[in-house]
Amino acid sequence: MLFSVALVIIIESSPAFRKIIMLKKIHVRDLRLGMFIHELCGSWMDHPFWKKAFELTDPKDMNTLQTCGLQEVWIDTELGLDVEEDVVAESAEEVSQKVEQELHNAIHSEIQPVARVSLKEEVARARQLQAKSKAAVTSMFQDARMGNAINIAEAAPLVDEINQSISRNPEAFLNISRLKTKDDYTYMHSVAVCGLMIALGKQMGLSHADLKDAGMAGLLHDVGKMMIPEEVLNKPGKLSDEEFEIVKNHPRRGWEVLNISEGANLVAMDVVLHHHERVDGTGYPEKISGEALTLFARMGAVCDVYDALTSNRCYKNGWEPSEALRKMAEWRNGHFDERVFHAFVKTIGIYPTGTLVKLKSGRLAVVIEQSEKGLLTPMVKAFFSTKSNEPIMSTKSNEPIMPEILDLTKNTDAIANVEVAEKWGFDLKQILGG
């Protein structure tokens, strides 16, 4: 018994043990100036700090830690201030026990991958999901417009369903997301960005938890627009300088909404506040740039711009997907993070879904699905012959036939060039939804 007591005394008096009990893991919201940061709990891509450990003395550094996407940090209470008495912090020992348990659970769990299904099979489910999404977002955003806090947790199952749909077949949900009208743009734009964020996150190899956070951030990124007077938000003509300043304030107003709402996490708050920032520092509202922008904020910027450019608005018609993508490529160096933009191109393809193309056979087709075998050989729906300048006819009955689905990885036909739908007078959204 004396040996056991002595051993405990030796361990507890050792420098290594003292260091362990001085380390605490806390949420970034509980940070205060005078603390010593021992370690940031996240990838270096998630924050702008190049130092691993430092004393927190600058209010700007504390604000960055609380808004850059990190959720937790380790502090050393021997070198800096401790947490307030009413704050619950985890010791290194407690964290270690949780990690061991999580590893044990992971080792003994069975992960069932989501089977990829055909576009036709997933479209029906995607339509139902779009309807549910619109209802949920409309309800949340109307609460925000009334000045009420929103219950973000209620949308979590919806984001999970969108994630599953994207896993089964990303084109189905993303196709249906483009079928928005000018009247429901504000709500359906948020749904579309949610889907794009998840699809992009999968391309970039984000974890399941990060995909959920990215999807929720996309769903909520424009909630601040509910604070803008409708006559300004839906004005068909050019905005005055004063009106434009009101619109540019929507990221900050959205952040304020989430700050009082139950279930808001730092990823969503970060994307809401920073999705209009640019990597060159010319964005708004804070004009932050480069590494100061989190990965999620950079993803949000790309997804938001793409869907906005390709959507019909009260004051303009949307661009064709390929035109929007090429325009974004022109802006890339100043507007977007290169790594994120490249991943986005791989996600939606060189010929994005909804692009009108002319095939070498003379047929017009609309891109309906990307191919895993190459960005230049998507699935297309051929529906018109430019040789006869009329819908494709059956040679036997001389009657219009159902549009033909072509997998260009297996077909001798190929894309010759991109066409402009307005030139031909087609409603591609109707064709996509058919």
KANOR-V300744 format. One record per run of one state. SS is the DSSP state (helix for helix, strand for strand, loop for the rest). FROM is the first residue (numbers start at 1). LEN is the number of residues. If there is no record, write none. Layout:
ss = [SS,SS]
from = [FROM,FROM]
len = [LEN,LEN]
This chain:
ss = [loop,helix,loop,helix,strand,helix,loop,strand,loop,helix,loop,strand,loop,helix,loop,strand,loop,strand,helix,loop,helix,loop,strand,helix,loop,helix,loop,helix,loop,helix,loop,helix,loop,helix,loop,helix,loop,strand,loop,helix,loop,helix,loop,helix,loop,strand,loop,strand,loop,helix,loop,helix,loop,strand,loop,strand,loop,strand,loop,strand,loop,strand,loop,strand,loop,strand,loop,strand,loop,helix,loop,helix,loop]
from = [1,2,14,15,23,28,31,36,41,44,47,54,56,59,68,72,77,90,92,109,119,146,151,152,178,185,204,208,221,223,228,230,234,241,249,250,260,262,263,266,275,290,293,295,311,313,314,316,317,321,336,338,349,356,360,363,372,374,386,390,392,393,394,400,401,404,408,415,419,421,425,428,434]
len = [1,12,1,8,5,3,5,5,3,3,7,2,3,9,4,5,13,2,17,10,27,5,1,26,7,19,4,13,2,5,2,4,7,8,1,10,2,1,3,9,15,3,2,16,2,1,2,1,4,15,2,11,7,4,3,9,2,12,4,2,1,1,6,1,3,4,7,4,2,4,3,6,1]
